[in-house]
Amino acid sequence: MPLIENSNEPVLKHWGKLTTTRLPEDGLREFFKGNNLAVIPGKLSNNLFVIDCFDALTFKRISDYLGSTMNWVVTTSQGHQIWLRCRDGEIYNHDGKGSRTIGHNNFVIVPPSRDSQGDTFYWEKRDGELPTLLSWYEFQEMIPGIRLRFSADRHSGFVETYSPTIWKRWNYRNKPDIAELFDWAEGHSWKGRTSSTDKMVFLNCCARAADESIEAFHASVREIAEMSGVTHKTAGKSLRRLTTSGLIKFIDSGPRGNRYGIMVDVHNYHSNVRVVSGVIVNGFSDHTPGTD
């Protein structure tokens, strides 16, 4: 979208309408002529978000963390901007130490725009057609406190889902078995109308397993519902679907809620086929989740 020349002020007063409306082609070139340029991150731009680094130490820390995966970088008069995409949804705007994250319901200035002092934004690095795509849980060490706006509702747009348990309590690098489950879930082909919900519920089951064990962990339906940002009824149905498909197993129920086990063998997985204690089970479990 266009910004007023040498400023970060949008030409359109109600620019937020561009999140749901396309600009008409007639007169489009004249509309942008002589103006600064901006891009709206988030869903419109393949879940784009930008880390705006204000100091050299912050930029070095994040660039060292990303390594060779950091492929789009803009230099500004204030520092550097690292462009990334999130596989799981939009990223919220976030003010951190030495940086700010530009995401949902915001915009970012694009080269070769100029700031109010006349300094030009320019691409320091732009390899590939798109910025690097990362999973949300890969950001937790890079930017503490960053939040995900998870796309979970196929009808009404977005359901704001933020799981403090996942974001703040687990260091997956020190739990390789849990990290492998998360990687498996990211690459798994979740099918059907409830695919997004089932994926989120499964990820939160993995988070609960990190606190106990993959073989057996406690999780009430209410807890999983709160972690996943869905209703109690929706979480219960999802847990039953995950159990029926053999991805998790219901063990028993007690004062602390239901007890489950993760049944996915990430190194030997075939759709609708489970290997449990040497017995092949075709997509079904002997147990169904209880209610609590």
ABEGO torsion letter per residue (X at the ends): XBBBBGBABBABABAAAAAABBBBABGAAAAABGBBBBBBBEAAAGGBBBBBBABAAAAAAAAAAAEAABABBBBBAAEBBBBBBBAAEBBBBBBBBGBBBBBBGBBBBBOABBBAAGBBBBBABBBEABBBBBBAAAAAAABBGBBBBBBABAAAGBBBBBBAAAAAABBAAABAAAAAAAAAAAABBBBEAAAAAAAAAAAAAAAAAAABBAABBBBBAAAAAAAAGBBAAAAAAAAAAAAAAGABBBABBBAAEBBBBBABBAABBBBGBBBBGGBBBBGBBABBBBBX
